[in-house]
Amino acid sequence: MILLNYKYYYTNINGKDDYGLKYVDDGYGYKCDKFKIEFPPQHQSVQPGMEYLMTPRPIFDNPNYKSAGKLKGKVAIITGGDSGIGRAVAIHYVKEGAKVVIAYLNEHEDANETKDYIEALGGTCVLIPGDIRDKNFCEYLATETMDLFGKIDILVNNAGVQYQQKSLLDISDEQFDNTMQTNVYGMFYLTKSVLKYMKPGANIINVSSITTFYGEPELIDYVTTKGAIVGFTRSLATNLADKNIRVNAVAPGFFWTPLQPACWEAEKIPTLSADIPMKRAGQTYEIAPLFVFLASDDSSFITGQVIHINGGQYKG
């Protein structure tokens, strides 16, 4: 780990890339007296990325976490639960007494590692690989969960993709369609498939992003989908309020997940968290308790909300 003591870490002049330092002080650079580089340059050529290939590996569990049976007897479906935020959420749900069904695309090594970790804790984890862009798979995922456990109490729509592009002109129709189909259609299909089985007291938690609220210029299609998720969350929450089914969203800031090296060019990785007031990235174990809160009775009067967790980068 390298500790930088430069008054100016990088000077954004002469047309140079900003290396993720998006705020410019007086036209010359971003003041960064002490910023620890935690993540070396790295890039993965596949989406949504593989956790086992990351350097360093994300920290997904806090050994000091105190469980209290908040989700005892619950059954949760978590998309993208093989790695990243989804992995941390699955582990914390199991610690709180839930059984988890993890849907993932094709990241088998990550998924099996998550399952092994959960089973070592004494928990129940079922892996169901498939593509949430396919509504038939979403229907299968819901019916298979019902066949296994007889109920669905919690749905976490976490799976997603993001692609860095410098300009709108660089976004192909194919990329735009894939981003929309994965991030929005997948959520729509699966929520419809699951909702018919949900009873009063159930919870739906969607994952938006901080990028929707400040407008990340190199993730235009991704930001568009995450904005749609906010609208979907608010409208569905109002629609289901009288059925006592709550719907909320989490808007993460920069967390160290496979999505980062799978999206950004390698040289951006070391400084992606430099413009965060806390001067570091979040680790996934730090966001998982929020998902526990939203799925438990502790949040029984909260619905239609978007909750931000970003180290102070955005206050909303």
Secondary structure by P-SEA (a helix, b strand, c coil): ccccccccccccccccccccccccccccbbbbcccccccccccccccccccccccccccccccccccccccccbbbbbcccccaaaaaaaaaaaaabbbbbbbbccaaaaaaaaaaaaaaacbbbbbbbcccccaaaaaaaaaaaaaacccccbbbcccbbbbbbcccccccaaaaaaaaaaccaaaaaaaaaacccccccbbbbbbbcccccccccccaaaaaaaaaaaaaaaaaaaaaccccbbbbbbbbccccccccccccccccccccccccccccccccccaaaaaaaaacccccccccbbbbbccccccc
